Amino acid sequence: MQKNGRYGLEHAYTRNATASKMFYYLLQVAHIIAQLVERGSLFRKAQ
């Protein structure tokens, strides 16, 4: 869902493999956080 979803995953346009991997990993983290927020479990535990 990430590629065609609201995150607009595209090529990172870098020659640095580490930067490209970090971009992808950060996108994964953002996706997980968004799922937790949408389902409410992230805020329920914080209260």
N, C-alpha and C positions, 0 to 999 in steps of 0.2 A: 504494500500500500504506500510505502514511502516514495517510490519512484514516481508514481502517478498521483499521489496524494497532494496535500497542501504544502509539503516541504520542498518540492521542486528539486529533487536530487538530480544534479547534472554533473558533468565532468568538472573536476576541480581545476583544470588547466594549470597544472604545475609540473615541473620536471622533477621535483623533490618527492620521492616516494613516501617519505615519512610524513610530509605535510598532507599528502593525499590521504594517507591512512588515518591521520588524526582528524581530518575533515569528516571522513566517513564515521569514525567512532563518535565524534561529537554529535553528528546527526542522529546516530543510534540513541545516544543518551537523551537528546531532545525529544525524540519520538517516545521513549519510555516515560519520560516525565509528563508529556502531553497525555498519554494514555491514562496515567495515574490520576491526573487532574480531571480528565473527562469522566472517569468512573467514580470520582469523589473519594477514593481511598486515601489519597495523599493528604487531603485536608481533614478528613475524619480523624486520622491518627494524630494530627498536629494539635487538635483541640483538646 
